[in-house]
Amino acid sequence: MLAPSIVAFLTAVVGAWLYLRLAPAQVLDVPNQRSSHTRPTPLGGGLFIVAGFLLGLALWLASGGSLSPRALGWLAGAVLVASVSFVDDVRSLPAIPRLLTHLLGAAIVTVAGVQERELPLQLALPLAFIYITVLTNVYNFMDGIDGLAAAQAIVAGIALAIAGFEVKNPVVEMGGVLLASAGFLLFNLPPARLFMGDVGSTFLGFSFAGLTLLGNIGVGGGRLPAEFGVVILAPFLFDSLVTLARRVLRGERWYAAHHSHYYQRLIDRGLSHAQVTGLYAGLAILAAAAALAGLFADPPMRVTLAILAYLPMLAVVALVWRREAADPHHQQPNEAPIVQKLEVRS
C-alpha cells in the first residue's frame, strides 16, 4: 500500500507545482460577489488528484492487485465525470451537459455494481443511482473555501482505508489510501494558491460514493455497512442537504448559484478560511470515528452512531445563528441567474 500512496502523493505535488507555473489565463477563477476568495487563482488543479489516483492504482495493479468488472465500472464512471468536469473548468460548459454526464457516470457504476441481495433490484438500482448522484454533487457544492474539500478527502479516505483493511476488502482499502494521498492540499491550504475545480471535487465525491457502494455489495472482498458512506461524509451531507431544504422552504430558486451554505455564512460573518476548514475537519474526524466504530457494532448501535455523527453539525448551525443575530443587517449576495454554475467554487 505504501508505494502507490507515495506515487499518488508525489504526482499531485509535482503536477500541481508545474500547473501553477504553466496554467493558461483561461483557467483563472476570478472572484465575483458570491466568491469566498479575493484574488484570481488558477482552477483545475484537481486534475492531478485524478492523475495521482490513477497512477497509484496502476502501480497497485501491476504489483498484484486486481479490479473486477464491477469495480472497473466504477472507475470508468469516475474518469468520465472527471474528464467532462475538467473541460468545464477550462471552457465553462452549460449545466445540462455536465448534469447528463454525472447521471451517465452514476448509471454506469449502478448497472455495473448493483446486484440483488437484501433489496430487490427494482429498489436497489434507483437507490444506488440517487446515492451516487447526490454524493458527487454534494462534494462539488462543498468545494467552496480553501482546503475544505481536500481536508475532508484525507479524513474520509483514511477511514475508508481502515474500514477496507478491517473487512478484508483490498479494493476499498487501496481506494481509501489513494483518496487520502492528497498532496494537492499543500497548494490548497489557506490562502490557497490553486483550486481543485470541478475535476477534483466531482472525482472525489463520485469515488467515495462508488467505493462505499461497491464495498457494501462486497465487490473486492468483505462488505461495508450500508450507512458507511453517509457517515464519513456527514459534515458535507448535512451542510448541503439542510441548506437545500432551507432554500426550498423559503421559496428560493434552489437550482441557482448561491452563497448560503453554513461554511460560507461563517466566512461572511468573520471567520477565516483556516478556521472554518479546521472546524469541518474536526467534525469529519468525529464522523469517521463513528463510522469505524460502527464496523464492530450491531445494527441498532450502528444506526445510533450514524445519528451521533450528524449531531455535532448542530453546533455549526448554532454558531451561524449566533453570529447572524449579532449582525442582522449584513447583506447576503444575490442569487445568480440560472445560466451560471449551480455552485460557486472558491
Long-range contacts (C-beta under 8 A, 24 or more apart in sequence): 1-60, 1-161, 1-173, 1-174, 1-177, 3-59, 3-63, 4-56, 4-57, 4-59, 4-60, 4-63, 4-174, 4-177, 4-178, 5-56, 5-177, 5-178, 5-180, 5-181, 6-181, 7-52, 7-55, 7-56, 7-59, 8-52, 8-53, 8-55, 8-56, 8-178, 8-181, 8-183, 9-52, 9-181, 9-182, 9-183, 10-52, 10-183, 11-48, 11-51, 11-52, 11-55, 11-56, 11-183, 12-48, 12-49, 12-51, 12-52, 12-181, 12-182, 12-183, 12-184, 13-183, 13-184, 13-186, 14-48, 15-45, 15-47, 15-48, 15-51, 15-52, 16-45, 16-48, 16-183, 16-184, 16-186, 16-187, 16-194, 17-187, 19-44, 19-45, 19-47, 19-48, 19-194, 20-45, 20-187, 20-193, 20-194, 26-90, 26-91, 27-89, 27-90, 27-197, 29-195, 29-197, 29-345, 29-346, 32-344, 33-333, 33-334, 34-257, 34-258, 34-259, 34-333, 34-336, 34-344, 35-344, 35-346, 36-144, 36-145, 36-259, 36-264, 36-267, 36-273, 36-344, 36-346, 37-145, 37-146, 37-192, 37-346, 41-192, 41-193, 41-194, 41-195, 42-193, 42-194, 42-195, 43-89, 43-195, 43-197, 43-345, 44-86, 44-89, 44-90, 44-195, 44-196, 44-197, 44-199, 45-184, 45-187, 45-188, 45-194, 45-195, 45-196, 45-197, 45-200, 46-82, 46-86, 46-184, 46-195, 46-196, 46-197, 46-198, 46-199, 46-200, 46-201, 46-203, 46-204, 47-82, 47-86, 47-197, 47-199, 47-200, 48-183, 48-184, 49-153, 49-182, 49-184, 49-196, 49-199, 49-200, 49-203, 49-204, 50-79, 50-82, 50-199, 50-200, 50-203, 52-178, 52-181, 52-183, 52-184, 53-178, 53-179, 53-181, 53-203, 53-207, 54-79, 56-177, 56-178, 56-181, 57-174, 57-178, 60-174, 65-170, 65-171, 65-174, 67-171, 67-220, 68-171, 68-219, 68-220, 69-112, 70-112, 70-113, 70-214, 70-217, 70-219, 71-113, 71-171, 71-214, 71-219, 71-220, 72-112, 73-108, 73-109, 73-111, 73-112, 73-113, 74-109, 74-112, 74-113, 74-207, 74-210, 74-211, 74-213, 74-214, 76-108, 76-109, 76-112, 77-104, 77-105, 77-106, 77-107, 77-108, 77-109, 77-132, 77-206, 77-210, 78-105, 78-109, 78-203, 78-206, 78-207, 78-210, 80-104, 80-105, 80-108, 81-105, 81-136, 81-202, 81-203, 81-206, 82-199, 82-202, 82-203, 82-206, 83-199, 85-197, 85-198, 85-199, 85-201, 85-202, 85-203, 86-197, 86-198, 86-199, 88-198, 88-199, 89-197, 89-198, 89-199, 92-341, 94-339, 95-338, 95-339, 95-341, 95-342, 98-198, 102-133, 102-136, 102-137, 102-202, 103-133, 105-132, 105-136, 105-206, 106-132, 106-133, 106-136, 106-206, 109-206, 109-210, 109-213, 109-214, 113-210, 113-213, 113-214, 113-217, 113-219, 114-213, 114-217, 115-217, 117-217, 128-213, 131-209, 131-213, 131-229, 132-206, 132-209, 132-210, 132-213, 134-209, 134-237, 135-205, 135-206, 135-208, 135-209, 135-229, 135-233, 135-237, 136-202, 136-205, 136-206, 136-209, 137-202, 137-205, 137-342, 138-205, 138-233, 138-236, 138-237, 138-240, 138-241, 139-201, 139-202, 139-204, 139-205, 139-206, 139-208, 139-233, 139-236, 140-198, 140-201, 140-202, 140-205, 140-343, 141-240, 141-261, 141-342, 141-343, 142-201, 142-236, 142-239, 142-240, 142-261, 142-263, 143-195, 143-196, 143-198, 143-200, 143-201, 143-345, 143-346, 144-261, 144-263, 144-264, 144-343, 144-344, 144-345, 144-346, 145-190, 145-263, 145-264, 145-267, 145-273, 145-276, 145-277, 145-346, 146-188, 146-189, 146-190, 146-191, 146-192, 146-273, 146-274, 146-277, 146-346, 147-185, 147-188, 147-189, 147-190, 147-192, 147-273, 147-274, 147-277, 148-263, 148-273, 148-276, 148-277, 148-280, 149-196, 149-200, 149-201, 149-204, 150-182, 150-184, 150-185, 150-188, 150-196, 151-185, 151-277, 151-280, 151-281, 151-284, 152-233, 152-235, 152-236, 152-280, 152-281, 152-284, 153-179, 153-180, 153-182, 153-204, 154-180, 154-182, 154-185, 155-180, 155-232, 155-281, 155-284, 155-285, 155-288, 156-180, 156-208, 156-232, 156-233, 156-284, 156-288, 157-181, 157-182, 158-288, 159-232, 159-288, 159-291, 159-292, 160-208, 160-211, 160-212, 160-215, 160-232, 162-292, 163-215, 163-224, 163-228, 163-291, 163-292, 163-295, 164-215, 164-221, 164-224, 166-292, 166-295, 167-215, 167-221, 167-222, 167-223, 167-224, 167-295, 168-221, 168-222, 169-215, 169-218, 169-220, 169-221, 169-222, 169-223, 169-224, 170-220, 170-221, 171-211, 171-214, 171-215, 171-219, 171-220, 171-221, 172-211, 172-212, 172-214, 172-215, 172-220, 172-221, 172-224, 175-207, 175-211, 176-211, 179-204, 179-207, 179-208, 179-211, 189-274, 190-272, 190-273, 190-274, 190-277, 191-273, 192-273, 192-346, 195-345, 195-346, 197-345, 198-345, 201-345, 208-232, 208-233, 224-295, 225-294, 225-295, 225-302, 227-291, 227-294, 227-302, 227-303, 227-306, 228-291, 228-294, 230-306, 231-287, 231-290, 231-291, 231-294, 231-305, 231-306, 231-309, 232-284, 232-287, 232-288, 232-291, 233-287, 234-283, 234-284, 234-287, 234-290, 234-309, 234-310, 234-313, 235-280, 235-283, 235-284, 235-287, 235-313, 238-310, 238-313, 239-263, 239-313, 239-316, 242-313, 242-317, 252-335, 253-335, 253-338, 255-338, 255-342, 256-335, 256-336, 256-337, 256-338, 256-340, 256-342, 257-335, 257-336, 257-340, 257-341, 257-342, 257-343, 257-344, 258-333, 258-335, 258-336, 258-343, 258-344, 259-332, 259-333, 259-344, 260-332, 262-313, 262-316, 262-317, 262-320, 265-320, 265-323, 265-324, 266-316, 266-319, 266-320, 266-323, 268-330, 268-332, 269-320, 269-323, 269-324, 269-327, 269-330, 270-323, 273-346, 279-316, 283-312, 283-313, 283-316, 286-312
